[in-house]
Amino acid sequence: MKTIIVNGTVVDTEPRPQVVPDAAVVVEDGVIVSVGPQPDDLAKGTEIIDARGGIVLPGFVDTHRHVWQSVLRGIAADATLSAYLDLVLGALTPAFRAEDVYAANLWGAIEALDAGVTTVYDWSHIQLTPGHTDAAVAALRESGVRAVFGYAHRGTGDADRAEDEVRRVRSALLPSDDGLVTPALAAWGPVYGSVEAARADWALARDLGLRISLHATGAGPVERLHDAGLLGPDVLFVHCNGIPDESLKLVAGSGGTASVAPAVESQMGHGHPETGRLRSSGIATGLGVDTVTDVPGDMFSVMRAAFAAGRAGQAAPELTASDVLGMATIEGAAAIGMDHRIGSLRPGKQADIVILDAGAPGLAPVHDPVAAVVTAAGTATVDTVLVGGRIVKRGGRLVSVDVDRARDLAVRAARHVTTQARTTSAR
């Protein structure tokens, strides 16, 4: 099957975001074949997508999101980090049934696709039972999103480790690294657990060929991993607020990467988002929504939060709109180890593509397409989305899933979880 996107303003992101003049994007069997002049000979059965008046660019890459929290939207808008942990992980998490996780992951993945996020790293710490895990993976698959399923043990204590479950996920649920949903280990690391548990998790992940992601802020986590010989190019550090300069040098020297969630970090009080310090240290840095319990679930909001924070004050190196769009695409793909497959429109990569309506109110007129995407576009301007060449959104409407059914499931799950949590707390 061949698809050709014509007449749009094409923005590629590799090596840096730039407009490709007079370009058509040719896709065959889910892979980008060429970005350049429109072919004269159109094979029979070729689908033409007319992107006239649109901006064509790679799909956004969300490097850190707790997708299962989609049914808790806005529930912790005023919360600090500690209050969020008490409410969401302490009170609400135990109320989730497997069917609630299915509904939440399906709805969260649909939200991502609707906003042009074609790849999401799902840092999933809702593994209360194997059934919860199966439900989370099934929903991601059903949605059609490209996802990294980061399995996190059911709790932060050493006794909560479930090595057999990680092996089951790898062998039975997600044995391939070539599918739309691929596995990783979301580790509590030496932040919440012991160094000994971290050693065991790192050994397990590396034995199974899984990349590792962990939350890390301030002094301590990087140093402990370094002392234990666990740093490496397969480790993704999330947040990184307040990490000392010497620690950043250790991460950079190991080839490690980072994910910043600027909206959540600013709102919950983690500290100033560290995009500038990370990138100036030579660390590939992606952007993440993190949690919709207190911020929007689209990459446009995240890009604007990163852009504003990166240019605030004299201490932070200045970011450009081009830098920010890169972090939301190709650099984010590099941060999660997938830049060989996604993140740009380079031929040979998966056809994860977004078309924005550049004539929409609030976006037109467009003088600089890169700046327009970062500073003015929004979910309402996302006209068409392809994942692996498959159209999942067309004409501003999702076409690959039953949105009404998914919404109904999400509403019912939210009602059950919040009611059950209130009932439990009243006892």
RAWO-V597545 format. One record per run of one state. SS is the DSSP state (@ for helix, = for strand, . for the rest). FROM is the first residue (numbers start at 1). LEN is the number of residues. If there is no record, write none. Layout:
BEGIN
ss->SS from->FROM len->LEN
ss->SS from->FROM len->LEN
END
This chain:
BEGIN
ss->. from->1 len->1
ss->= from->2 len->5
ss->. from->7 len->2
ss->= from->9 len->4
ss->. from->13 len->5
ss->= from->18 len->3
ss->. from->21 len->3
ss->= from->24 len->5
ss->. from->29 len->2
ss->= from->31 len->6
ss->. from->37 len->10
ss->= from->47 len->4
ss->. from->51 len->3
ss->= from->54 len->5
ss->. from->59 len->1
ss->= from->60 len->6
ss->. from->66 len->1
ss->@ from->67 len->6
ss->. from->73 len->8
ss->@ from->81 len->15
ss->. from->96 len->2
ss->@ from->98 len->17
ss->. from->115 len->2
ss->= from->117 len->8
ss->. from->125 len->5
ss->@ from->130 len->14
ss->. from->144 len->2
ss->= from->146 len->6
ss->. from->152 len->6
ss->@ from->158 len->3
ss->. from->161 len->2
ss->@ from->163 len->11
ss->. from->174 len->7
ss->= from->181 len->6
ss->. from->187 len->2
ss->@ from->189 len->4
ss->. from->193 len->2
ss->@ from->195 len->14
ss->. from->209 len->3
ss->= from->212 len->5
ss->. from->217 len->4
ss->@ from->221 len->7
ss->. from->228 len->7
ss->= from->235 len->5
ss->. from->240 len->5
ss->@ from->245 len->10
ss->. from->255 len->2
ss->= from->257 len->4
ss->. from->261 len->1
ss->@ from->262 len->7
ss->. from->269 len->6
ss->@ from->275 len->6
ss->. from->281 len->4
ss->= from->285 len->3
ss->. from->288 len->2
ss->= from->290 len->1
ss->. from->291 len->8
ss->@ from->299 len->12
ss->. from->311 len->10
ss->@ from->321 len->7
ss->. from->328 len->2
ss->@ from->330 len->6
ss->. from->336 len->14
ss->= from->350 len->1
ss->. from->351 len->2
ss->= from->353 len->5
ss->. from->358 len->11
ss->@ from->369 len->7
ss->. from->376 len->3
ss->@ from->379 len->3
ss->= from->382 len->6
ss->. from->388 len->2
ss->= from->390 len->5
ss->. from->395 len->2
ss->= from->397 len->2
ss->. from->399 len->4
ss->@ from->403 len->24
ss->. from->427 len->1
END
